[in-house]
Amino acid sequence: MLMHDPRRPGRRLQTPHLGFPASLARVSLCQVFGVLLAGCSPGGPEIATVTGTVTMDGKPLPLAAVVFIPENGRPAGATTDDGGRYSLSFSEGRDGAIPGKNRVLITTKRDPWRDAKGEARPSAKEKVPMKYNAKSELEFVVESGKSNLANFDLDSKGPISRDVDDLDAQLKPFAVQ
């Protein structure tokens, strides 16, 4: 609230409880409001659609988690259906992944969970070798402005991760211990 100084007509006092001029307060509020509006926009980073199929030894791999980790930015993920098909989800309401080179992890290990109908589902052990998850060698370049098809045919040969200690240093932050 601005107040007039009765001793000096036409001169305004600073807002007593803020401690700085009202014009500065208006500018600061406008800047804060602008930042809030920008943060609430439906935009976010550019993403591109990614779908595909995961097979192991030529057979569809159902209920496998597929995660794309970009060099910079948020990961995208999906779970394969009974036919091994998936479609990546970036965030609520946005499907796809960040364009550029992505490291890909595929795993079947999971804790007990509930499906969309609320039915309890059991945990599952890892069936996929470490070269596709804990020590993933998989990469995929997501191309901007197009629908990307990323199919993965995995080979069941190789050591399987049993513990978080099997993870390389880059992946440990994603582990649930």
C-alpha positions as a Markdown table, in Angstrom:
| # | Residue | x | y | z |
|---|---|---|---|---|
| 1 | Met | 0.0 | 0.0 | 0.0 |
| 2 | Leu | 1.3 | 3.4 | -1.0 |
| 3 | Met | 1.0 | 6.3 | 1.4 |
| 4 | His | 1.5 | 10.0 | 0.9 |
| 5 | Asp | 3.8 | 12.0 | 3.1 |
| 6 | Pro | 1.8 | 14.9 | 4.6 |
| 7 | Arg | 5.0 | 16.8 | 5.1 |
| 8 | Arg | 5.9 | 16.7 | 1.4 |
| 9 | Pro | 2.8 | 16.9 | -0.9 |
| 10 | Gly | 3.1 | 14.8 | -4.0 |
| 11 | Arg | 5.8 | 12.6 | -2.6 |
| 12 | Arg | 5.1 | 8.9 | -2.0 |
| 13 | Leu | 6.6 | 6.8 | 0.8 |
| 14 | Gln | 7.9 | 3.3 | 0.3 |
| 15 | Thr | 5.6 | 0.5 | 1.2 |
| 16 | Pro | 6.2 | 0.2 | 4.9 |
| 17 | His | 6.0 | -3.6 | 5.3 |
| 18 | Leu | 7.9 | -4.5 | 2.1 |
| 19 | Gly | 10.9 | -2.2 | 2.5 |
| 20 | Phe | 11.3 | -1.4 | -1.2 |
| 21 | Pro | 9.6 | 0.9 | -3.7 |
| 22 | Ala | 6.1 | -0.1 | -5.0 |
| 23 | Ser | 7.3 | 0.1 | -8.6 |
| 24 | Leu | 10.0 | -2.5 | -7.9 |
| 25 | Ala | 7.3 | -4.7 | -6.2 |
| 26 | Arg | 5.1 | -4.5 | -9.3 |
| 27 | Val | 8.1 | -5.4 | -11.6 |
| 28 | Ser | 9.1 | -8.3 | -9.3 |
| 29 | Leu | 5.5 | -9.6 | -9.1 |
| 30 | Cys | 5.2 | -9.5 | -12.9 |
| 31 | Gln | 8.5 | -11.4 | -13.3 |
| 32 | Val | 7.4 | -14.1 | -10.8 |
| 33 | Phe | 4.0 | -14.4 | -12.5 |
| 34 | Gly | 5.7 | -14.8 | -15.9 |
| 35 | Val | 8.0 | -17.5 | -14.5 |
| 36 | Leu | 5.0 | -19.3 | -13.0 |
| 37 | Leu | 3.1 | -19.2 | -16.3 |
| 38 | Ala | 6.1 | -20.5 | -18.2 |
| 39 | Gly | 6.4 | -23.4 | -15.8 |
| 40 | Cys | 2.8 | -24.3 | -16.1 |
| 41 | Ser | 2.7 | -24.4 | -19.8 |
| 42 | Pro | 1.8 | -27.7 | -21.5 |
| 43 | Gly | 5.0 | -27.6 | -23.4 |
| 44 | Gly | 8.2 | -28.9 | -21.9 |
| 45 | Pro | 11.0 | -30.4 | -23.8 |
| 46 | Glu | 10.6 | -31.6 | -27.3 |
| 47 | Ile | 9.8 | -35.3 | -27.6 |
| 48 | Ala | 9.2 | -37.8 | -30.4 |
| 49 | Thr | 7.1 | -40.9 | -30.6 |
| 50 | Val | 8.8 | -44.2 | -30.0 |
| 51 | Thr | 7.2 | -47.6 | -30.4 |
| 52 | Gly | 8.5 | -51.1 | -31.0 |
| 53 | Thr | 8.6 | -54.7 | -30.1 |
| 54 | Val | 10.9 | -56.6 | -27.7 |
| 55 | Thr | 11.6 | -60.3 | -28.4 |
| 56 | Met | 14.0 | -62.7 | -26.7 |
| 57 | Asp | 15.3 | -65.6 | -28.7 |
| 58 | Gly | 12.7 | -64.7 | -31.4 |
| 59 | Lys | 9.7 | -64.9 | -29.0 |
| 60 | Pro | 7.8 | -61.8 | -27.7 |
| 61 | Leu | 8.9 | -60.7 | -24.2 |
| 62 | Pro | 5.7 | -59.8 | -22.2 |
| 63 | Leu | 5.7 | -57.5 | -19.1 |
| 64 | Ala | 9.2 | -56.2 | -19.7 |
| 65 | Ala | 10.0 | -52.7 | -18.6 |
| 66 | Val | 11.7 | -50.6 | -21.4 |
| 67 | Val | 13.5 | -47.4 | -20.4 |
| 68 | Phe | 15.1 | -44.9 | -22.7 |
| 69 | Ile | 17.7 | -42.7 | -20.8 |
| 70 | Pro | 18.8 | -39.6 | -22.9 |
| 71 | Glu | 22.2 | -38.0 | -22.6 |
| 72 | Asn | 20.5 | -35.0 | -21.1 |
| 73 | Gly | 17.0 | -35.0 | -19.7 |
| 74 | Arg | 14.3 | -37.2 | -18.2 |
| 75 | Pro | 14.0 | -40.9 | -19.0 |
| 76 | Ala | 10.9 | -42.3 | -20.8 |
| 77 | Gly | 9.5 | -45.8 | -20.2 |
| 78 | Ala | 6.9 | -48.4 | -21.0 |
| 79 | Thr | 5.9 | -52.0 | -20.3 |
| 80 | Thr | 5.5 | -54.5 | -23.1 |
| 81 | Asp | 2.2 | -56.2 | -23.7 |
| 82 | Asp | 1.7 | -60.0 | -24.3 |
| 83 | Gly | 3.0 | -59.6 | -27.9 |
| 84 | Gly | 6.1 | -57.7 | -26.7 |
| 85 | Arg | 4.9 | -54.4 | -28.1 |
| 86 | Tyr | 5.4 | -51.1 | -26.3 |
| 87 | Ser | 4.9 | -47.3 | -26.7 |
| 88 | Leu | 7.1 | -45.0 | -24.6 |
| 89 | Ser | 5.6 | -42.5 | -22.2 |
| 90 | Phe | 7.5 | -39.4 | -21.2 |
| 91 | Ser | 5.2 | -37.9 | -18.6 |
| 92 | Glu | 1.5 | -37.9 | -17.8 |
| 93 | Gly | -0.3 | -37.2 | -21.0 |
| 94 | Arg | 2.9 | -37.0 | -23.2 |
| 95 | Asp | 4.1 | -40.1 | -25.1 |
| 96 | Gly | 7.5 | -40.3 | -26.6 |
| 97 | Ala | 11.2 | -39.7 | -25.7 |
| 98 | Ile | 13.7 | -36.9 | -25.9 |
| 99 | Pro | 15.4 | -36.8 | -29.3 |
| 100 | Gly | 19.0 | -37.8 | -29.5 |
| 101 | Lys | 21.1 | -40.7 | -28.3 |
| 102 | Asn | 19.4 | -42.8 | -25.6 |
| 103 | Arg | 20.7 | -45.7 | -23.6 |
| 104 | Val | 18.1 | -48.4 | -23.5 |
| 105 | Leu | 17.4 | -50.7 | -20.5 |
| 106 | Ile | 15.1 | -53.8 | -20.7 |
| 107 | Thr | 14.2 | -55.8 | -17.6 |
| 108 | Thr | 11.6 | -58.3 | -16.4 |
| 109 | Lys | 12.4 | -57.9 | -12.7 |
| 110 | Arg | 9.6 | -56.3 | -10.7 |
| 111 | Asp | 8.1 | -56.1 | -7.2 |
| 112 | Pro | 4.5 | -57.2 | -6.5 |
| 113 | Trp | 2.1 | -54.8 | -8.2 |
| 114 | Arg | -1.5 | -54.1 | -9.0 |
| 115 | Asp | -2.9 | -54.0 | -12.5 |
| 116 | Ala | -5.3 | -51.4 | -13.9 |
| 117 | Lys | -8.2 | -53.4 | -12.4 |
| 118 | Gly | -6.6 | -53.3 | -9.0 |
| 119 | Glu | -5.8 | -57.1 | -9.0 |
| 120 | Ala | -2.6 | -58.1 | -7.2 |
| 121 | Arg | 0.2 | -59.4 | -9.5 |
| 122 | Pro | 3.2 | -61.3 | -8.2 |
| 123 | Ser | 6.8 | -60.2 | -8.4 |
| 124 | Ala | 9.0 | -61.5 | -11.2 |
| 125 | Lys | 12.6 | -62.5 | -11.4 |
| 126 | Glu | 15.0 | -61.2 | -14.0 |
| 127 | Lys | 15.1 | -63.2 | -17.2 |
| 128 | Val | 17.0 | -60.7 | -19.3 |
| 129 | Pro | 20.9 | -60.8 | -19.3 |
| 130 | Met | 22.8 | -57.8 | -17.8 |
| 131 | Lys | 24.0 | -56.7 | -21.2 |
| 132 | Tyr | 20.5 | -55.3 | -21.7 |
| 133 | Asn | 19.9 | -53.7 | -18.3 |
| 134 | Ala | 22.4 | -53.5 | -15.4 |
| 135 | Lys | 25.3 | -53.2 | -17.9 |
| 136 | Ser | 23.2 | -52.2 | -21.0 |
| 137 | Glu | 24.9 | -52.1 | -24.4 |
| 138 | Leu | 21.7 | -51.0 | -26.1 |
| 139 | Glu | 21.4 | -47.6 | -27.6 |
| 140 | Phe | 18.9 | -46.0 | -29.9 |
| 141 | Val | 18.9 | -42.6 | -31.5 |
| 142 | Val | 15.4 | -41.0 | -31.3 |
| 143 | Glu | 14.9 | -38.7 | -34.3 |
| 144 | Ser | 13.1 | -35.5 | -33.9 |
| 145 | Gly | 9.8 | -34.9 | -35.7 |
| 146 | Lys | 9.1 | -38.5 | -36.7 |
| 147 | Ser | 7.6 | -41.7 | -35.4 |
| 148 | Asn | 10.5 | -43.9 | -34.3 |
| 149 | Leu | 10.4 | -47.6 | -34.5 |
| 150 | Ala | 12.8 | -49.3 | -32.0 |
| 151 | Asn | 12.6 | -53.1 | -32.1 |
| 152 | Phe | 14.9 | -55.1 | -29.9 |
| 153 | Asp | 15.6 | -58.8 | -30.4 |
| 154 | Leu | 17.4 | -60.0 | -27.3 |
| 155 | Asp | 19.6 | -63.1 | -26.8 |
| 156 | Ser | 19.0 | -65.0 | -23.5 |
| 157 | Lys | 22.7 | -66.0 | -23.3 |
| 158 | Gly | 24.8 | -64.2 | -20.7 |
| 159 | Pro | 24.9 | -63.5 | -17.0 |
| 160 | Ile | 21.7 | -62.2 | -15.4 |
| 161 | Ser | 21.7 | -59.4 | -12.7 |
| 162 | Arg | 20.8 | -60.6 | -9.3 |
| 163 | Asp | 21.6 | -57.5 | -7.2 |
| 164 | Val | 22.0 | -53.8 | -7.3 |
| 165 | Asp | 25.7 | -54.3 | -7.0 |
| 166 | Asp | 25.7 | -55.6 | -10.6 |
| 167 | Leu | 24.7 | -52.2 | -11.9 |
| 168 | Asp | 27.3 | -49.8 | -13.3 |
| 169 | Ala | 27.8 | -46.4 | -11.7 |
| 170 | Gln | 25.6 | -44.6 | -14.2 |
| 171 | Leu | 22.6 | -46.8 | -13.4 |
| 172 | Lys | 22.7 | -47.0 | -9.6 |
| 173 | Pro | 20.6 | -43.9 | -9.1 |
| 174 | Phe | 17.8 | -45.6 | -10.9 |
| 175 | Ala | 17.9 | -48.7 | -8.7 |
| 176 | Val | 15.3 | -49.4 | -6.1 |
| 177 | Gln | 17.1 | -50.9 | -3.1 |
